[in-house]
Amino acid sequence: MATTDSNASDSIQWGDEFLLGFGPIDTVHEEFVELLGRLQVADDAALPALLDQFAAHCTRHFEMENNWMRETEFPPRECHIDEHAAVLKSVHEVQELLAQGDVDICRDLVAQLAGWFPSHADHLDSALAHWMTKKRLGGKPVVLKRGLTLR
């Protein structure tokens, strides 16, 4: 049985650093991180089913955010929606290549997504979380994060 070079402690894991303060986004992001972490440590045989699960999650996740952006006329929606489309396109392309036996391309995608997600969440999704909270409640979310040091 082939395995990865990683163990569970090397995989991306959900934590307070990912909280944005808008419950629906935080919930879907927690699922994204959990699935991505499972992909990072999966053995080769488990990759196709996990990648299928991840692709289905991304489709739902991105459609939800895209709909919010359109419905609320979120100002920078086009670049955000375009980024979602590019990620989903890559995931679908890698699904096809993995089905042909290219495990390395799948592992590369997973590594790239683990590097991409924190920045995407910090910049694009945090702005959306602020926008959605302001639309619903009239102000920005307050997010308390454990383990942060004050300078």
Protein Blocks (a to p, Z undefined) as FASTA:
>chain_A
ZZdfbdfklpccddfklpgoiaklmmmmmmmmmmmmmmmmpcfklmmmmmmmmmmmmmmm
mmmmmmmmmmnopaklmmmmmmmmmmmmmmmmmmmmmmnopaklmmmmmmmmmmmmmmmm
mmmmmmmmmmmmmmmnopacddddehiacZZ
